[in-house]
Amino acid sequence: MDAAERKRFEEQIRRCEKNYRELFNNIPNPVFILDPDLKIIDCNDMVFGVYGYRKEDVLRRPFADLFDPQEKVDLAKVIRRTKTMNEVRHVTRYGPVIYVNIRISPFEYAGEASFLVTTSDVTKRLLVEQQLIQASKMATLGEMATAIAHELNQPLCVMKTASTFIVNKIRKGEPIRQDTLKTMAEEIDSHVDRASGIINHLLDFGRKSGVKREKVNINDSLERSLELFMQQLKHREIVVEEDFQPDLPPVLANSNRLEQVFINLLVNARDAIEDKFEKVIHSPEKKIFLRTRLFQGNVRVEVADTGIGIPKPLLEKIFEPFFTTKRVGRGTGLGLSISYGIVQDYEGTMEVETRENEGSTFIVTFPVSSEA
């Protein structure tokens, strides 16, 4: 009886092992089991499909070998202290870098403490997101073309006036006083710098932004966004009031993408104010308020307006793709959706407080960089 029962138990164990192995290998994402030294002691068949490595190629190798050398991360520290790692660069067997999200959990394997690590390839998703972000940028730049042309026209006019004066004096053979020549040369030089700064900022904003994270000063990003958009606001007689807390700790993000978020919020604030201006007989106050604070361990940004507000039934939909409260031809419905996704990518949150016919406040928070 003992031998028969032992045989039955052994058969059950074999079936369990077989079921476990089939389940393990059919999980649609690569799965790794790491020992306490973070070496790979087991993995499923999807590792070959995503990374190009066979099981025998990676066993006993450090998990850190899969990371792009440019990823400066203390892997041992991160794996023991966190459950997730997002948009990490991994290298495949044949060279291409892929972006993966990593999920980590403690695990017991063969009776010993270990780590269960699952990776998911998000490269294609990030590519689509980048394309959407770039399309949104181009739409924003197109919308701002008139204001940008006006912004560039001012320094060009100054340079044209000064150069015409100098040319006329030379043609007439008349001398130019040294102090006058010095003043004009300085004016030309400063306005060339101004025009060059505008063009460089446009080129920088218009370029494709990567997914690499860096330390970003929120106040600087807001200032750069406002600088790009200010001429439009002045043209519409919209006043901007700034209340920035100095010496804010940095956040871990991408400065180019954050500018896109803040410009989208400024566009929405401008449109809300314009809508109210068109509907209200008495001219309403036209103001945008920008405020930054360190709040409960997070960097908090508030973009408030004195616009038309958002009807309560629509509040739940405003972050959905292609949803817009603007009239036909004025909005794509992508600005807030893209901004919301960017903020989430950096472990941030975006909320809105609104009162109909009084205005809205968009509140964006980001965790302070642990590298600060």
C-alpha positions as CSV (number, residue, x, y, z in Angstrom):
1,M,0.0,0.0,0.0
2,D,2.8,2.4,0.9
3,A,4.5,1.7,-2.5
4,A,1.2,2.2,-4.4
5,E,0.5,5.4,-2.5
6,R,4.0,6.7,-3.1
7,K,3.6,5.9,-6.8
8,R,0.3,7.8,-6.9
9,F,1.9,10.9,-5.2
10,E,4.8,10.8,-7.6
11,E,2.4,10.7,-10.5
12,Q,0.5,13.7,-9.1
13,I,3.8,15.6,-8.7
14,R,4.8,14.8,-12.3
15,R,1.4,16.0,-13.6
16,C,1.7,19.2,-11.5
17,E,5.2,19.8,-12.7
18,K,4.0,19.3,-16.3
19,N,1.0,21.6,-15.9
20,Y,3.2,24.2,-14.2
21,R,5.8,24.0,-17.1
22,E,3.1,24.3,-19.7
23,L,1.5,27.3,-18.0
24,F,4.9,28.9,-17.5
25,N,6.0,28.5,-21.1
26,N,2.6,29.7,-22.5
27,I,2.5,33.0,-20.6
28,P,2.6,35.5,-23.5
29,N,5.4,37.6,-21.9
30,P,9.0,36.7,-21.0
31,V,9.3,35.5,-17.5
32,F,12.5,35.1,-15.5
33,I,13.2,33.6,-12.1
34,L,16.2,35.2,-10.4
35,D,18.2,33.8,-7.5
36,P,19.2,36.2,-4.6
37,D,22.3,37.3,-6.6
38,L,20.0,38.3,-9.5
39,K,21.2,35.5,-11.8
40,I,18.7,33.8,-14.1
41,I,17.9,30.3,-12.9
42,D,14.9,29.7,-15.1
43,C,12.9,31.4,-17.8
44,N,10.0,30.6,-20.2
45,D,10.0,30.1,-24.0
46,M,8.8,33.7,-24.7
47,V,12.4,34.9,-23.9
48,F,13.4,33.5,-27.2
49,G,10.5,35.2,-29.1
50,V,11.3,38.6,-27.6
51,Y,15.0,38.6,-26.9
52,G,16.3,36.0,-29.4
53,Y,18.0,34.0,-26.6
54,R,17.4,30.3,-26.0
55,K,17.1,29.1,-22.4
56,E,20.5,27.7,-22.3
57,D,22.0,31.0,-23.5
58,V,20.7,32.9,-20.4
59,L,20.8,30.4,-17.5
60,R,23.2,31.5,-14.8
61,R,23.8,34.8,-16.5
62,P,23.2,38.0,-14.5
63,F,19.8,39.6,-15.3
64,A,21.7,42.9,-15.6
65,D,23.2,41.6,-18.9
66,L,19.9,42.3,-20.6
67,F,20.0,46.0,-19.8
68,D,21.3,48.6,-22.3
69,P,24.7,49.8,-20.9
70,Q,23.3,53.4,-21.1
71,E,20.7,52.5,-18.5
72,K,22.4,53.7,-15.3
73,V,20.5,51.8,-12.7
74,D,21.5,50.0,-9.5
75,L,19.6,46.9,-10.4
76,A,20.1,45.1,-7.1
77,K,18.8,48.1,-5.2
78,V,15.8,48.6,-7.5
79,I,14.7,45.0,-7.6
80,R,14.7,44.8,-3.8
81,R,12.9,48.0,-3.3
82,T,10.3,48.3,-6.1
83,K,7.7,46.3,-7.9
84,T,7.8,48.0,-11.3
85,M,10.3,49.5,-13.7
86,N,8.8,51.3,-16.7
87,E,10.2,52.0,-20.2
88,V,13.6,50.4,-19.5
89,R,15.9,49.8,-22.4
90,H,16.9,46.1,-22.9
91,V,19.1,44.7,-25.6
92,T,18.2,41.7,-27.7
93,R,20.6,39.0,-29.0
94,Y,21.0,40.6,-32.4
95,G,21.5,44.1,-31.2
96,P,18.3,46.2,-31.4
97,V,17.2,48.0,-28.2
98,I,13.7,47.4,-27.1
99,Y,11.7,49.2,-24.4
100,V,10.1,47.0,-21.7
101,N,8.0,47.4,-18.6
102,I,9.2,45.1,-15.8
103,R,7.1,43.6,-12.9
104,I,8.9,42.2,-9.9
105,S,7.7,40.0,-7.1
106,P,9.3,37.8,-4.4
107,F,9.0,34.1,-5.2
108,E,9.9,30.8,-3.8
109,Y,11.6,28.4,-6.3
110,A,12.8,24.9,-5.4
111,G,12.4,25.9,-1.8
112,E,14.6,28.9,-2.0
113,A,13.9,32.7,-1.9
114,S,14.0,34.2,-5.4
115,F,12.4,36.8,-7.6
116,L,9.8,36.4,-10.3
117,V,10.3,39.0,-13.0
118,T,8.0,39.5,-16.0
119,T,8.9,41.8,-18.9
120,S,6.5,43.2,-21.5
121,D,7.7,44.7,-24.8
122,V,6.2,48.2,-25.1
123,T,8.4,49.4,-28.0
124,K,5.5,49.5,-30.6
125,R,3.2,51.3,-28.2
126,L,5.8,53.9,-27.5
127,L,6.4,54.4,-31.2
128,V,2.7,55.1,-31.7
129,E,2.6,57.4,-28.8
130,Q,5.6,59.3,-30.2
131,Q,3.9,59.7,-33.5
132,L,0.7,61.0,-31.8
133,I,2.8,63.4,-29.7
134,Q,4.6,64.6,-32.8
135,A,1.4,65.1,-34.7
136,S,0.0,67.1,-31.8
137,K,3.2,69.3,-31.8
138,M,2.9,70.0,-35.5
139,A,-0.7,71.0,-35.0
140,T,0.3,73.3,-32.2
141,L,3.1,74.9,-34.2
142,G,0.7,75.3,-37.2
143,E,-1.8,77.1,-35.0
144,M,0.9,79.4,-33.6
145,A,2.4,80.2,-37.0
146,T,0.9,83.7,-37.1
147,A,2.0,84.7,-33.6
148,I,5.5,83.2,-34.3
149,A,5.7,85.2,-37.5
150,H,4.8,88.4,-35.6
151,E,7.4,87.5,-32.9
152,L,10.1,87.1,-35.5
153,N,9.0,90.2,-37.4
154,Q,9.8,92.6,-34.5
155,P,13.6,91.9,-34.4
156,L,13.7,91.8,-38.2
157,C,12.1,95.3,-38.3
158,V,14.7,96.7,-35.9
159,M,17.6,95.2,-37.9
160,K,16.1,96.5,-41.2
161,T,15.7,100.0,-39.8
162,A,19.3,100.1,-38.5
163,S,20.8,98.6,-41.6
164,T,18.8,101.0,-43.9
165,F,20.1,104.0,-41.9
166,I,23.7,102.8,-42.2
167,V,23.4,102.1,-45.9
168,N,21.8,105.5,-46.6
169,K,24.6,107.3,-44.7
170,I,27.2,105.4,-46.7
171,R,25.6,106.2,-50.0
172,K,25.4,109.9,-49.2
173,G,29.0,109.8,-48.1
174,E,27.9,111.2,-44.7
175,P,29.8,110.2,-41.5
176,I,28.2,108.2,-38.8
177,R,28.9,109.2,-35.2
178,Q,30.7,106.5,-33.3
179,D,28.2,106.4,-30.5
180,T,25.3,106.1,-33.0
181,L,27.1,103.3,-34.8
182,K,27.8,101.5,-31.6
183,T,24.2,101.7,-30.5
184,M,22.9,100.4,-33.8
185,A,25.4,97.5,-33.9
186,E,24.4,96.5,-30.4
187,E,20.7,96.7,-31.3
188,I,21.3,94.5,-34.4
189,D,23.4,92.0,-32.3
190,S,20.7,91.7,-29.6
191,H,17.9,91.3,-32.0
192,V,19.8,88.6,-34.0
193,D,20.2,86.8,-30.7
194,R,16.5,87.2,-30.0
195,A,15.4,85.9,-33.4
196,S,17.9,83.0,-33.2
197,G,16.6,82.1,-29.7
198,I,13.0,81.9,-31.0
199,I,14.0,79.8,-34.0
200,N,16.1,77.4,-31.9
201,H,13.3,77.1,-29.4
202,L,10.9,76.2,-32.2
203,L,13.3,73.6,-33.6
204,D,13.9,72.2,-30.1
205,F,10.1,71.9,-29.5
206,G,9.4,70.5,-32.9
207,R,11.9,67.7,-32.8
208,K,10.9,64.2,-31.9
209,S,11.1,63.7,-28.2
210,G,12.7,60.5,-26.9
211,V,11.5,58.5,-23.9
212,K,14.7,58.9,-22.0
213,R,14.1,60.5,-18.6
214,E,16.2,63.2,-17.1
215,K,16.1,65.6,-14.1
216,V,13.7,68.4,-15.1
217,N,13.0,71.7,-13.3
218,I,9.3,72.3,-13.6
219,N,9.6,76.1,-13.3
220,D,12.0,76.1,-16.3
221,S,9.6,74.0,-18.4
222,L,6.7,76.2,-17.6
223,E,8.7,79.3,-18.5
224,R,9.8,77.9,-21.8
225,S,6.3,76.8,-22.7
226,L,5.0,80.3,-21.8
227,E,7.7,81.9,-23.8
228,L,6.7,80.0,-26.9
229,F,3.0,80.9,-26.4
230,M,3.1,84.3,-24.8
231,Q,2.7,86.3,-28.1
232,Q,-0.6,84.6,-28.8
233,L,-1.9,85.4,-25.3
234,K,-0.8,89.0,-25.6
235,H,-2.5,89.3,-29.0
236,R,-5.8,88.2,-27.3
237,E,-5.2,90.5,-24.3
238,I,-5.0,87.5,-21.9
239,V,-2.9,88.3,-18.8
240,V,-0.8,85.6,-17.3
241,E,0.0,85.7,-13.5
242,E,2.9,83.5,-12.4
243,D,3.5,82.3,-8.8
244,F,6.4,79.9,-8.9
245,Q,8.0,78.4,-5.8
246,P,11.7,78.9,-6.1
247,D,14.2,76.0,-5.6
248,L,11.7,73.2,-6.4
249,P,13.4,69.8,-6.4
250,P,13.6,68.2,-9.9
251,V,11.3,65.6,-11.3
252,L,12.3,62.7,-13.5
253,A,10.8,63.2,-16.9
254,N,11.5,64.5,-20.4
255,S,11.6,68.3,-20.7
256,N,10.4,68.3,-24.3
257,R,7.4,66.3,-23.5
258,L,6.6,68.3,-20.4
259,E,6.5,71.5,-22.6
260,Q,4.0,69.7,-24.8
261,V,1.8,69.1,-21.7
262,F,2.0,72.7,-20.5
263,I,1.4,74.2,-24.0
264,N,-1.7,72.0,-24.4
265,L,-3.0,73.2,-21.0
266,L,-2.3,76.9,-22.1
267,V,-4.1,76.3,-25.4
268,N,-7.1,74.9,-23.5
269,A,-7.1,77.8,-21.0
270,R,-6.9,80.3,-23.9
271,D,-9.8,78.6,-25.8
272,A,-12.0,78.5,-22.6
273,I,-11.4,82.2,-22.0
274,E,-12.2,83.0,-25.7
275,D,-15.4,80.9,-25.6
276,K,-16.6,82.8,-22.5
277,F,-15.6,86.1,-24.1
278,E,-17.8,85.3,-27.1
279,K,-20.8,84.3,-25.1
280,V,-20.8,86.9,-22.3
281,I,-22.0,90.4,-23.2
282,H,-19.9,92.2,-20.6
283,S,-16.2,91.7,-21.1
284,P,-15.0,89.1,-18.6
285,E,-11.6,89.1,-16.9
286,K,-9.2,87.3,-19.2
287,K,-6.5,85.7,-17.0
288,I,-4.4,82.6,-16.7
289,F,-2.8,81.7,-13.4
290,L,0.3,79.5,-13.3
291,R,1.4,78.2,-9.9
292,T,4.0,75.7,-8.7
293,R,4.4,74.3,-5.2
294,L,6.1,71.4,-3.3
295,F,3.0,69.7,-1.9
296,Q,3.0,66.5,0.2
297,G,6.3,65.3,-1.3
298,N,5.2,66.0,-4.9
299,V,5.8,68.9,-7.3
300,R,2.4,70.4,-8.0
301,V,1.6,72.6,-11.0
302,E,-1.7,74.5,-11.3
303,V,-2.9,76.0,-14.6
304,A,-6.1,78.0,-13.9
305,D,-8.2,80.2,-16.2
306,T,-11.2,82.5,-16.0
307,G,-12.9,80.7,-18.9
308,I,-16.2,79.1,-19.6
309,G,-15.6,76.0,-17.4
310,I,-16.5,72.4,-18.1
311,P,-20.1,71.1,-17.7
312,K,-20.1,68.4,-14.9
313,P,-21.6,65.6,-17.2
314,L,-18.5,66.0,-19.4
315,L,-15.8,65.9,-16.7
316,E,-15.4,62.1,-16.9
317,K,-14.7,62.2,-20.6
318,I,-12.2,65.1,-21.0
319,F,-9.1,62.8,-21.0
320,E,-10.5,60.4,-23.5
321,P,-9.0,60.4,-27.0
322,F,-10.8,62.5,-29.6
323,F,-13.2,63.9,-27.1
324,T,-13.5,67.7,-27.2
325,T,-15.9,70.4,-26.0
326,K,-14.7,72.8,-28.6
327,R,-16.6,73.7,-31.7
328,V,-16.0,71.8,-34.9
329,G,-12.7,72.7,-36.5
330,R,-11.1,74.1,-33.4
331,G,-9.9,71.1,-31.5
332,T,-8.7,67.6,-32.3
333,G,-9.6,66.0,-29.0
334,L,-6.0,64.7,-28.6
335,G,-4.4,67.4,-26.6
336,L,-5.6,66.5,-23.1
337,S,-5.5,62.7,-23.9
338,I,-1.9,62.9,-25.0
339,S,-1.0,65.2,-22.0
340,Y,-2.7,62.8,-19.6
341,G,-0.7,59.9,-21.0
342,I,2.6,61.7,-20.8
343,V,1.9,62.7,-17.1
344,Q,1.1,59.1,-16.3
345,D,4.3,57.9,-18.0
346,Y,6.2,59.9,-15.4
347,E,4.2,58.5,-12.4
348,G,2.3,61.7,-12.2
349,T,-1.4,62.6,-11.9
350,M,-3.7,65.1,-13.7
351,E,-6.9,66.4,-12.2
352,V,-9.3,69.2,-13.0
353,E,-11.5,71.4,-10.8
354,T,-14.1,73.5,-12.6
355,R,-17.1,75.8,-12.2
356,E,-19.3,76.5,-15.2
357,N,-18.9,80.1,-16.4
358,E,-16.2,80.8,-13.7
359,G,-13.2,78.8,-15.0
360,S,-11.1,75.6,-14.6
361,T,-8.0,74.6,-12.8
362,F,-5.9,71.8,-14.1
363,I,-3.7,70.3,-11.4
364,V,-0.6,68.2,-12.4
365,T,1.6,66.5,-9.8
366,F,4.9,64.6,-10.2
367,P,6.9,62.7,-7.7
368,V,10.2,64.3,-6.7
369,S,13.1,62.6,-8.4
370,S,14.8,60.1,-6.0
371,E,18.1,61.2,-7.5
372,A,17.5,64.8,-6.3
